[in-house]
Each structure stands twice: as C-alpha cells, then as structure tokens.
Amino acid sequence: MKLIELVPNFSEGRRPEVITAIRDAIANGEGVTVLDVSSDPSHNRTVVTVVATADAAVDAAFRGIAKAAELIDLNTHTGEHPRIGATDVCPFIPLEGATMDDCIALARTLGKRVGDELGIPVFLYERAATRPDRENLADIRRGEFELAKVEIGTNPRRVPDFGPNHVHATAGATVIGARPFLVAYNVYLGGAENVPVAKEVAKAVRGSSGGLRYVKGLGLEVDGQAQVSMNLVDTEKTPVYRAFEMVKREAEAHGVSPTWSEIVGLVPEQALFDAAARHLQLRGFSRDVVLEHKVRRAVSGGESVTGFVASVASNAPAPGGGSVSAHAGVLSAALAQMVSGLTVGRKKYAAVEDEMKELALEAVALGNTLSALVAEDAAAYTVVTDAYKLPKDTPDQQSAREAAIQRALMYASEVPLQTAEACARVAELAAVAAEKGNTNAASDAGVSALLAEAACRGAVYNVRINVTSITDKAVAGPLAQKAAAALDRARTAAARATAAVERNIGG
C-alpha cells in the first residue's frame, strides 16, 4: 500500500464552522485519515494534515478544495500570511511505499480536475513544476490574490498550468505540487516593537536572501508579538535546531532574544530527536536507543514490505541487490512452508506427513536466517564504505586503512555467501515440496524454487564482486568456490521442481 501525505492550506483561520466543514469534506472518504488541523486567526489560515492511500488522495484533496471554494471569498479575506487562493496551496508528500514520482502524478491529476470541474486556475510547484520559475511557491504567489486578479489573463508568464486563464471570482487560484516533508516552524522575538528585527532576521535566515538554503522565512506581527515564520523544506539538510540557532544569533545581534517557538502541524520524530541530541551533546545518537522506537519495531514485526520496497527504490546504495536477494529468499521459504501446510493433515499425503512437517520447520528457520541477512547485507555495505573513508595521509594510516578494507570486503563476501547457501537449501526444500507435496499447490512450490534460484544467483553476484578486490587469493578463492557450489545446488533443485510442476500441470 502506498501512503501519501496531503497538507492543504486554506485561507480561513477565524470561522470554526468553515474550518470544520472543510475538514469533514476531506475526511468523508475511504482510505483517508485527518491527522491534524492547525488554525491561526492572525494568519487567517488553516493547515490540514492528512494521510491517504494513493488511490484516495486526489479525491480527498478535491473535496477540501471544492468546499473551500464554496465557503471562502478572498475579496473579503485579510490576514498576515500571503495567499493567492481559498485553497492557497496543496502539496503531496510521499510516505511509506510511495515515491516523489507518485506524488507528481497525483498533483497533475488533481490540478487538471480542479481546473476543469471547479474553474479555478492551477499552478504546479516544487517537484511537480512544469517550469523552473514555478518551483518556488513564493514566486507564484508574489503579489497575492490582488495582483493575480490583474495579471492572470494579461501577463503571458502567468498562464496557469490547468484551468481558465483568469482567477476564480471568489476562490482565486490554487497552487498544487509535490515536495519532501516540510516543517512549519515559528520563533517569537518578544513584543510587536521587535517586528522590524523579525523582518531583518527572516531576511538573514531564508535561503533566497543568502541564508540557509532549505529555509523560507518571513518577519510578521502575530497576536501583538514579533514572529519569524519559517518553512523548513528539508530538515535533513537544515535541521530544526540549526534554524533556531541562526534566528537566535541574528536576533541577538540586534539586541533581541527569542522568547519561545512553535511547530505548526506535524513534525517527523527524527527532527525532534536531532534537536534533543544537539542540546544534550549526545555523540552517535540513533533512534535505536529510543525505547518506544524499539517497541514499535518489535510489535510490528520489523520493517513493512512497502517500507522496504521504498528504501530499495530510493537513491541510497543500501539496501541493494544483496538485501533484495535475501528478501526474495524469505518469500521463497514462506512459499515452501505454505505448500507443506497444504499437505499436512490430508489422508492422500499421510505417507509424507512427517517429512512435510520437518520441511516446514526448516523453511521457517531458513526464513528467519534470511530475514536477518536482509539487514546484515546493508550493514556490510556500510562497513566497506566506512573503511574506504579512513585517512591515508601517512604510511601507518595507509596500512591501517588497507587492512580495514580487506576485513570489510571479507565480511561483505561472507554475508551474501550465507544468503546463497540458505537460498540453495530453500530451493531443495521447494523441490521436495513440488515432488511430494499437495499437487494442487505444485505451482506454488515451483515459484518457490525458481525464486530461491534467482535469489541464490543474486547473492552469488555479490560474493563475486567483493572477492575480486580481496588481495589474499587463498582467502578469496574458497569463498568464490563455495558460492559457485551453492548456485549449482540451487540450479539442480530448481530443475527438479520445474520437472515436477510440469508433470502435475502439464496436461
């Protein structure tokens, strides 16, 4: 299942009945959960945070945009925050199992629908932008609704991506896009007399003025206080704590100190962990030391399949082919266990019942081994890359680095070798299941064997690519030989299983 986050921003923060109607419209559908509704009367703006399945995301967003167009008139709207539409902006953000490309496709589908069915001009921004000058939301929204009324339809550079070439009479225009997770973060600098300082600080902090590249910022007066309002568009590259530290430093240069800060909407837990680790000066902090994180992983049984697929599909080099081979081996073992379960307890197969029970137990054990190897293979890659990063400025450092590299390559060869040997054994179990198990499940046994053979071959590739860099050939040779032997076993077993399947279903 692919999960998408939607964070539509609506130009209404003062009328609870309107906010509730918009929220209820979004939530009124299968596969949609509203996580948070944050309203600010001074900004006169509401941010709704939603999680939806990929097939429900566009409908949910459309319902909210349609309801906002019905209930909000920008001609009478006032507030501190810039806006161009009743639904000012609606980004799609990839969560578990989803990619940025999924979100770009959803943004374009929604944009066309809003333009065609609601008559609202739509501009695509961030990763969904069709032109470089529309990647930045601030550029699209410059001059707000008031200037848009004049320029859309007369300025050729402001022709929308979808919908009519004029603003909607009351709902204005809407900006729809795809982007990474964004954190809305505000720092307060005391009373309204410090608003000029807040404006100077925001200018110094935001990327467009030469500050932090992944920060957008404005200086505002909110509820009689000076506020530096920021959007942190990539908290991995610009953490929350770094934004606060720069605001603090710039404000103190003007003789002003921050009084408090706030997060609007939701925030990834890692962003807060990073801030806590920074403040406590924790060295080498990891979420693995957090009790609740460990408990969630234990209760959920580890990483989900969709989460694993998303991590493989990312541009990170690990998990890669070795982990995928081990994961394929897990699935193969599960299929062999399934065929065993469909055989045990049936009178027709009483003669092989004990053998099938033992087969199932061994398949379970092999599946558990391969499941652990999924993570270990990714860890082995990290050990190798860390070794190559060691200093080499002196002869002693060069010697230590080379020794570390060789140890790492040995480890990175031994892990996929374990995967290959385990997958070869799974293929043999699958062959037995195909030959002796329930004939109605013969095709499943065949798939198990073929998948195990492919997984074994993939693991062997990883052994071979690493042993070529091991300088001690007396060590490298036996590793390669063991890998080749495992692959021969897997091939032979897959051939047996295929023959048995053909006998059963060949007709």
Protein Blocks (a to p, Z undefined) as FASTA:
>chain_A
ZZddddddddbfkbmklmmmmmmmmmncghiacfbdcddfklopadddddddfklmmmmm
mmmmmmmmmmpcfklgccfbdcfbfblbacddddehiafklmmmmmmmmmmmmmmmnopa
cddehjlpcbfklmpmklmmgoijmlmmmmnopamklccfbdcdbdcfklopaddddddd
dddddddebjfklmmmmmmmmmmmpmklopafkbccddddeehiacdddddfblklmcfk
lmmmmmmmmmmmnopacfbdcdehjddfklmmmmmmmmnopghiafklpmklmmmmmmno
paafklmmmmmmmmbfbdcfklmmmmmmmmmmmmmmmmmmmmgopaklmmmmmmmmmmmm
mmmmmmmmmmmmmmmmmmmmmmmmmmmmpcckbmklmmmmmmmmmmmmmmmmmmmmmmmm
mmmmmmmmmmmmmmmmcfklmmmmmmmmmmmmmmmmmmmmmmmmmmmmpmblmlmmmmmm
mmmmmmmmmmmmmmmmmmmmmmmmnZZ
